[in-house]
């Protein structure tokens, strides 16, 4: 689905969501109130200006005090790979965006990620993965890092990583693997009304981050939950 199709499905009676330079901001009627929409469209890279624009939109929603849901729609490239952005501290801008979304969540705004295209690396982490619940549409292609990049970082042969990826989802990009690890909570049905599916996600939200539990249940991250619990226990004892 395209962003235009998603917005039409969510807001058949119209909306105030705009796309400028690949950045999505605005809101539309939802249930008895409204839902804020931010995101990246058109496989655009996310640079410092974009991260600031989206952060402002999220913080403006928090300041409004209406605790309306925030939908983060994502079809992006990775973070913008430019020397200028890196020298200006792009990592801090992306972290600021992720923290703005976490603040919105803690302030009572249900945050829902919706990946409908591509996304990768820092842009994926600072948008889709920074929400309480992440949904996807069929055909989405998310990844934290592609295998050639993993090979460069880990110094492991690409062939070995490709072999590991066939049985270990954490080593592999792609929607199915993201579902298996719990990073993507659910794949939506484009043949059914989107408002009902998004509304059900909001109604079913649980306190805390349940991705480690989902990854354990789905077999994609069988030990992450136990390791996280052990670390938390040691921290409390210390």
C-alpha positions as CSV (number, residue, x, y, z in Angstrom):
1,X,0.0,0.0,0.0
2,X,1.1,3.6,-0.6
3,X,0.9,6.3,2.0
4,X,-2.0,7.9,0.0
5,X,-3.9,4.6,0.2
6,X,-3.2,4.3,3.9
7,X,-4.4,7.8,4.6
8,X,-7.5,7.3,2.5
9,X,-8.3,4.1,4.4
10,X,-7.7,5.8,7.8
11,X,-9.5,9.0,7.0
12,X,-12.2,8.5,4.4
13,X,-13.8,11.8,5.4
14,X,-10.6,13.8,4.9
15,X,-7.5,14.7,7.0
16,X,-4.9,17.4,7.7
17,X,-1.8,15.2,7.0
18,X,0.8,16.6,4.6
19,X,4.0,15.3,3.1
20,X,6.8,17.7,2.5
21,X,10.3,16.6,1.4
22,X,9.4,13.0,2.4
23,X,8.4,14.0,5.9
24,X,4.8,13.2,7.1
25,X,3.1,15.4,9.7
26,X,-0.5,16.2,10.6
27,X,-3.6,14.6,12.1
28,X,-7.0,13.3,11.2
29,X,-10.3,12.2,12.8
30,X,-10.1,8.9,14.6
31,X,-12.8,7.3,16.8
32,X,-14.2,10.0,19.0
33,X,-11.2,12.2,18.7
34,X,-8.1,12.5,16.5
35,X,-4.9,10.7,15.7
36,X,-1.6,12.5,15.0
37,X,0.5,11.2,12.1
38,X,4.2,11.6,11.6
39,X,6.7,9.7,9.5
40,X,8.9,9.3,6.5
41,X,7.6,8.5,3.0
42,X,9.0,7.7,-0.4
43,X,12.1,5.8,0.8
44,X,13.6,9.1,1.9
45,X,16.7,9.2,4.1
46,X,16.3,10.7,7.5
47,X,18.8,13.5,8.2
48,X,19.1,16.1,11.0
49,X,16.5,18.5,9.6
50,X,14.0,15.6,9.2
51,X,14.6,14.3,12.7
52,X,14.1,17.8,14.1
53,X,10.9,18.3,12.1
54,X,9.4,15.0,13.3
55,X,10.6,15.6,16.9
56,X,8.8,18.9,16.9
57,X,5.6,17.4,15.6
58,X,5.7,14.7,18.3
59,X,6.5,17.2,21.1
60,X,3.7,19.6,19.8
61,X,1.3,16.6,20.2
62,X,2.5,16.1,23.7
63,X,2.1,19.8,24.6
64,X,-1.5,19.7,23.2
65,X,-2.3,17.6,26.2
66,X,-5.0,15.5,24.5
67,X,-3.2,12.1,24.8
68,X,-4.4,11.3,21.3
69,X,-2.7,8.4,19.6
70,X,0.4,9.0,17.5
71,X,0.9,6.9,14.3
72,X,4.4,6.7,12.9
73,X,4.2,5.8,9.3
74,X,7.5,4.6,7.8
75,X,8.8,4.1,4.3
76,X,12.3,5.4,4.6
77,X,15.9,4.8,3.5
78,X,18.4,4.6,6.4
79,X,19.7,7.7,8.1
80,X,21.2,10.2,5.6
81,X,24.7,9.1,4.8
82,X,26.4,12.4,4.4
83,X,29.6,13.8,6.0
84,X,27.7,17.0,7.0
85,X,25.0,15.1,8.9
86,X,27.6,12.9,10.7
87,X,29.8,15.9,11.6
88,X,26.7,17.7,13.0
89,X,25.9,14.7,15.2
90,X,23.1,12.9,13.4
91,X,23.1,10.2,16.0
92,X,22.0,12.7,18.6
93,X,19.2,14.0,16.4
94,X,18.0,10.5,15.9
95,X,18.2,9.8,19.6
96,X,16.2,13.0,20.3
97,X,13.4,11.8,18.0
98,X,13.3,8.4,19.7
99,X,13.2,10.0,23.1
100,X,10.4,12.3,21.9
101,X,8.3,9.3,21.0
102,X,9.2,7.6,24.3
103,X,8.1,10.8,26.1
104,X,4.8,10.8,24.2
105,X,4.2,7.2,25.3
106,X,5.0,8.0,28.9
107,X,2.7,11.0,28.7
108,X,-0.3,8.8,27.8
109,X,-0.2,8.9,24.0
110,X,-0.5,5.5,22.5
111,X,2.3,5.3,19.9
112,X,1.9,2.9,16.9
113,X,4.5,2.4,14.2
114,X,3.3,1.3,10.8
115,X,6.0,0.2,8.3
116,X,4.6,-0.1,4.8
117,X,7.8,0.1,2.7
118,X,11.5,0.0,3.4
119,X,13.4,1.2,6.5
120,X,16.8,0.5,7.9
121,X,19.4,1.3,10.5
122,X,19.2,4.5,12.5
123,X,16.1,5.7,10.7
124,X,14.2,2.5,11.5
125,X,15.3,2.5,15.2
126,X,14.4,6.2,15.8
127,X,10.9,5.9,14.2
128,X,9.2,2.5,13.9
129,X,11.1,0.8,16.7
130,X,10.7,3.7,19.1
131,X,6.9,3.2,19.3
132,X,5.0,1.0,21.8
133,X,3.6,-1.2,19.1
134,X,4.9,-1.8,15.6
135,X,2.6,-3.0,12.9
136,X,3.5,-3.7,9.2
137,X,1.7,-4.1,5.9
138,X,2.5,-7.0,3.6
139,X,5.5,-6.1,1.3
140,X,7.2,-4.1,4.0
141,X,11.0,-4.5,4.0
142,X,12.5,-3.5,7.4
143,X,16.1,-4.2,8.6
144,X,18.4,-2.9,11.3
145,X,21.4,-3.8,9.2
146,X,21.9,-5.7,6.0
147,X,24.1,-8.7,6.0
148,X,27.0,-7.2,4.0
149,X,27.2,-4.4,6.6
150,X,27.0,-7.0,9.5
151,X,29.9,-8.8,7.8
152,X,32.0,-5.6,7.8
153,X,31.3,-4.9,11.4
154,X,31.7,-8.4,12.8
155,X,34.5,-9.4,10.5
156,X,32.6,-12.7,9.9
157,X,32.4,-14.0,6.3
158,X,29.2,-13.0,4.5
159,X,28.6,-16.6,3.5
160,X,28.6,-17.7,7.2
161,X,26.2,-14.9,8.1
162,X,23.9,-15.9,5.2
163,X,23.9,-19.5,6.5
164,X,23.2,-18.4,10.1
165,X,20.3,-16.2,8.8
166,X,18.5,-19.2,7.5
167,X,17.9,-20.5,11.0
168,X,18.5,-17.5,13.3
169,X,16.1,-14.6,12.6
170,X,18.2,-12.0,14.5
171,X,20.9,-12.3,11.8
172,X,18.5,-11.7,9.0
173,X,16.7,-8.6,7.6
174,X,13.1,-8.7,6.2
175,X,9.6,-8.7,7.5
176,X,9.3,-12.4,8.4
177,X,12.4,-12.2,10.6
178,X,11.3,-9.0,12.3
179,X,8.0,-10.7,13.1
180,X,9.8,-13.7,14.5
181,X,12.0,-11.6,16.8
182,X,9.0,-9.7,18.1
183,X,10.1,-6.4,16.7
184,X,7.0,-6.3,14.5
185,X,4.0,-7.1,16.7
186,X,1.5,-7.8,13.9
187,X,1.1,-7.8,10.1
188,X,-2.1,-6.0,9.2
189,X,-4.6,-7.2,6.6
190,X,-4.9,-4.5,3.8
191,X,-8.2,-6.0,2.8
192,X,-9.8,-5.0,6.1
193,X,-10.6,-1.5,7.4
194,X,-7.4,0.1,8.8
195,X,-9.2,2.1,11.5
196,X,-10.5,-1.0,13.2
197,X,-7.1,-2.8,13.1
198,X,-5.3,0.3,14.5
199,X,-8.0,0.7,17.1
200,X,-7.6,-2.9,18.2
201,X,-3.8,-2.4,18.6
202,X,-4.4,0.6,20.8
203,X,-7.0,-1.2,22.9
204,X,-4.7,-4.2,23.3
205,X,-1.6,-2.3,24.4
206,X,0.1,-3.6,27.5
207,X,2.4,-1.8,30.0
208,X,6.0,-2.0,29.2
209,X,7.9,-3.4,26.1
210,X,6.7,-6.9,25.3
211,X,9.0,-7.5,22.3
212,X,11.3,-9.8,24.2
213,X,8.3,-11.9,25.2
214,X,7.0,-12.0,21.6
215,X,10.4,-13.0,20.4
216,X,10.6,-15.9,22.9
217,X,7.1,-17.1,22.0
218,X,7.7,-17.0,18.3
219,X,11.2,-18.6,18.6
220,X,13.1,-15.7,17.0
221,X,14.8,-14.6,20.2
222,X,14.6,-17.6,22.6
223,X,17.0,-16.2,25.3
224,X,16.6,-12.4,25.1
225,X,13.8,-12.3,27.7
226,X,15.7,-14.4,30.3
227,X,19.0,-12.4,29.7
228,X,17.1,-9.1,30.2
229,X,15.5,-10.3,33.4
230,X,18.8,-11.5,34.7
231,X,20.5,-8.1,34.0
232,X,17.6,-6.3,35.7
233,X,17.8,-8.6,38.7
234,X,21.6,-7.9,39.0
235,X,21.0,-4.2,38.7
236,X,18.5,-4.3,41.5
237,X,20.9,-6.3,43.7
238,X,23.7,-3.9,43.0
